[in-house]
Amino acid sequence: MSQESTTAGRRRVPSTAQGSRLESFGLVEWALLGGVALIWGSSFLLIEIGLESLAPATITWARATLGFLALVAVPAARQPVDRAGYPRIVLLGFIWVVIPFLLFPIAQQHIDSALTGMLNAATPIFSAAVATVLLRSLPRLHQAAGIALGFAGTIAIGLPAARLSADAAWGVLLVVAATFFYGIALNLAVPLQQRYGAPAVMMRALGVATAATAPFGLAGLADSRWSLGPVVAVTVLGVVGTGAGFVLMAALVGRAGATRAGVAIYFIPLVAMVLGVAVRSEVILALQWPGIAIVLLGAWLTSRHEPKIPHNPALH
């Protein structure tokens, strides 16, 4: 075994790293960000359509399985991974895929797709908090301000809906819990993507998720029925929203780091809101509009240049 592999094996599983590119976002970063926002912003609408005839657990399993199969066909995804990297990839599969994928469909039985998408704006807040702990370095002033604004905007988005009913409050709580796991996952994905590449990491993480969610998905078939629209929606959700979306996001976190890559999530509410209103006639409450504006301002502040943190191998 090489010294590099031995060192990797001694690294702590819950660790992160800075991005490979610390400058302000360039064309590639904004392109990756835009792709993630469009793909994941539409995923909540697709989940809502899927729920018309499919059980939540079945949607979760189908989504993970289709994403995994889509990546198996990509040559870059079949690149080898060191044995030392597998514990982190297994952990990533659970906290970035299994747990959130189970929580979102359950939550959307109580709240609509537009609100679910808007609440995803909390992800960068959790991502930055986890990065601060793992890197043992506080964010710069403008990034801290951006995170604070994102938090304030998220409250403005979620609070009016949560006050409507206990069911809505439960749905909001489940989405916030899912975004917490997303925040951890973004940090874990950084060193993995830098070492093995986004396709290879995400194919294996989705493989873990496919196996882990299979019992739930198969059990949910008893409560599901065949309907063309929902099946097509979940197919697109799996192949594009999961297969392509996670590769783009993993590539972005490798380049920009977890804190700054998390700003992609700030744009997801806009896509989810527009689609929810246009396709499902969902209603945006008055306080949620300034909340979106505040969140976008926080995204811009967080995306700016990041200083180099001295490398300490013990932390990674």
Secondary structure, 3 states (H helix, E strand, C coil): CCHHHHHHHHCCCCCCCCCCCCCCCCHHHHHHHHHHHHHHHHHHHHHHHHCCCCCHHHHHHHHHHHHHHHHHCCHHHHCCCCHHHHHHHHHHHHHHHHHHHHHHHHHCCCCCHHHHHHHHHHHHHHHHHHHHHHHCCCCCHHHHHHHHHHHHHHHHHHHHHHCCCHHHHHHHHHHHHHHHHHHHHHHHHHHHHHHHCHHHHHHHHHHHHHHHHHHHHHHHHHHCCCCHHHHHHHHHHHHHHHHHHHHHHHHHHHHHCHHHHCCHHHHHHHHHHHHHHHHHCCCCCCCHHHHHHHHHHHHHHHCCCCCCCCCCHHHC
